[in-house]
Amino acid sequence: MNRPFMRIRKIEVTVASGATTGTANCDGEIIGFYPTDNSDTVKSVSVSSGVATVTLTAAATATDKFALIII
């Protein structure tokens, strides 16, 4: 990545109750994440074609929210 400066920002991804994935628009690279509300076990966090996806190991027991740190 060749950028004159790095802009760090945060986006939120929500996984609805009963779902296994949640998505949000993402225009950078994920450098970290943390739960902000309810926290089921995360299987993976990825970004592809401008979309960040959080995938859980099983269906969410309640609505899960995650903060993703992006550069």
C-alpha positions as CSV (number, residue, x, y, z in Angstrom):
1,M,0.0,0.0,0.0
2,N,1.5,3.3,-1.1
3,R,-0.2,6.1,0.7
4,P,1.3,9.4,1.8
5,F,-0.5,9.1,5.1
6,M,-2.7,6.6,6.8
7,R,-6.2,7.5,8.0
8,I,-7.4,5.2,10.7
9,R,-11.1,4.9,11.1
10,K,-13.8,2.6,12.5
11,I,-16.8,1.0,10.9
12,E,-19.6,-1.1,12.4
13,V,-20.8,-4.5,11.3
14,T,-24.0,-5.9,12.6
15,V,-24.9,-9.6,12.6
16,A,-28.6,-10.0,13.1
17,S,-30.0,-12.5,15.6
18,G,-30.2,-15.9,13.9
19,A,-27.7,-14.9,11.1
20,T,-24.2,-16.1,10.7
21,T,-22.8,-13.1,8.7
22,G,-23.0,-9.3,8.7
23,T,-21.5,-6.9,6.2
24,A,-20.6,-3.2,5.8
25,N,-19.0,-1.0,3.1
26,C,-15.3,-0.9,3.6
27,D,-12.8,1.2,1.5
28,G,-9.6,0.0,3.2
29,E,-7.8,-2.8,5.0
30,I,-8.9,-4.2,8.3
31,I,-6.2,-4.0,11.0
32,G,-8.3,-5.1,14.0
33,F,-11.8,-5.6,15.4
34,Y,-13.6,-5.9,18.7
35,P,-17.2,-6.6,19.8
36,T,-19.3,-3.6,20.9
37,D,-22.6,-5.5,21.7
38,N,-23.2,-9.2,22.4
39,S,-20.3,-11.3,21.3
40,D,-20.7,-14.7,19.8
41,T,-17.6,-16.6,18.5
42,V,-16.2,-15.1,15.4
43,K,-15.0,-17.5,12.7
44,S,-13.5,-14.9,10.3
45,V,-13.3,-11.2,9.4
46,S,-12.6,-10.3,5.8
47,V,-12.8,-7.6,3.1
48,S,-13.4,-8.2,-0.6
49,S,-14.5,-5.8,-3.3
50,G,-15.2,-3.0,-0.9
51,V,-17.4,-5.1,1.5
52,A,-16.3,-6.1,5.0
53,T,-17.8,-9.4,6.3
54,V,-17.9,-10.8,9.8
55,T,-18.7,-14.5,9.9
56,L,-19.7,-16.3,13.1
57,T,-19.1,-20.0,13.9
58,A,-22.9,-20.4,14.6
59,A,-26.1,-18.4,14.3
60,A,-26.1,-15.3,16.5
61,T,-27.9,-15.8,19.8
62,A,-28.8,-12.1,19.7
63,T,-27.8,-9.1,17.6
64,D,-24.0,-8.9,17.5
65,K,-22.2,-5.6,16.7
66,F,-18.5,-5.3,15.9
67,A,-16.2,-2.4,15.4
68,L,-13.7,-2.9,12.6
69,I,-10.5,-0.7,12.6
70,I,-9.7,0.3,9.0
71,I,-6.7,2.0,7.4
